[in-house]
Amino acid sequence: MAKISDTSNRHNSMIPSFLYSPSSLQKMINSSTISMPESSSGFMIPSPSEPSRKIEMYSPAFYAAGAVGGTLSCGLTHTAVTPLDVIKCNMQIDPAKYKSTSSGFGIVFKEQGLRGFYRGWAPTFVGYSAQGAFKYGLYEYFKKYYSDIAGPEYATKYKTLIYLAGSASSEFIADVALCPLEAIKVRVQTQPGFARGLSDGLPKFVKSEGVLGLYRGIVPLWGRQVPYTMMKFASYETIVEMIYKHAIPTPKEECSKTLQLGVSFGGGYIAGILCALVSHPADNLVSFLNNSKGATVGDAVKNLGLWGLFTRGLPLRILMIGTLTGSQWLIYDSFKVFVGLPTTGGVAPATVPAPASAT
């Protein structure tokens, strides 16, 4: 009965098995539990680590779990690095005053005290929690959707394109939720007298620039976040596959959950460095446009210079985004393990050629 169910599930989903490969031991446990007659055992005590109700892959509950995991991973991590974000944004906006990371910390502490390092934490938490829910939940959806369109053979052959398309689609939607909160965050962090936080900053911003003003930075935000997320997900999946293929002799299914989560963090940190390099010019544009009323992209390029557009605040952002991305994948995959789902990524199987008779 369990074997028929497994075959049916594989038939209904055309997504390649390497994208999600649950432990073979867990399959044996599930199989033996399902096929065991009630009379053969008086009672059975489940393991504390074993979820009481397994989430069905690609079900509404599966995508909801992805959204919750994304909320936790993005909301918590971005809020935790608010001090670094405060310094980074001020270095981008006022480089004459904030000349370096160390001097930036000193200036903020001298002028605003410890509270100055956490200015804008509320819009950061709300904005990136909403963004994370859409980003991760929809990535899981679009990854399967595009894989089903391509079919098993092409989805395996062009898996990187699947990752890129799925992440771009999810981030495009997620940024619509993030943009208003990002505008408030930048204004609060770079203009200390503007507002204390989200509760008074949002109505003040809307009164000054209107509701549409909250979305004035949407195009630069897409320019920053979409390439960032495409690099984040595609490079992460590729790096994790390479780690399991070349650095760890044991198949992923036989590795402990602790080791798998360590791979999630390490792969995420490396992916975060690549993300920072790709998205940094757009990050400078977002900070500049949200800080100056009526500013244009041309004004930003003229003020920052082409070299400054690519390099201003980059070392600090590499540190911030590397830590951020590694922590996000760790939290996200930890949540998936907690609810009984496999961690993200793995080794792709070799494509099996079609039989000569079929050709």
Helices and strands as residue ranges (DSSP letters): H 2-12, G 17-19, H 24-35, G 38-40, H 60-80, H 82-93, H 101-112, G 114-118, H 121-150, H 152-157, H 159-190, H 198-209, G 211-215, H 218-242, I 243-247, G 252-254, H 257-291, H 297-304, H 306-311, H 314-338
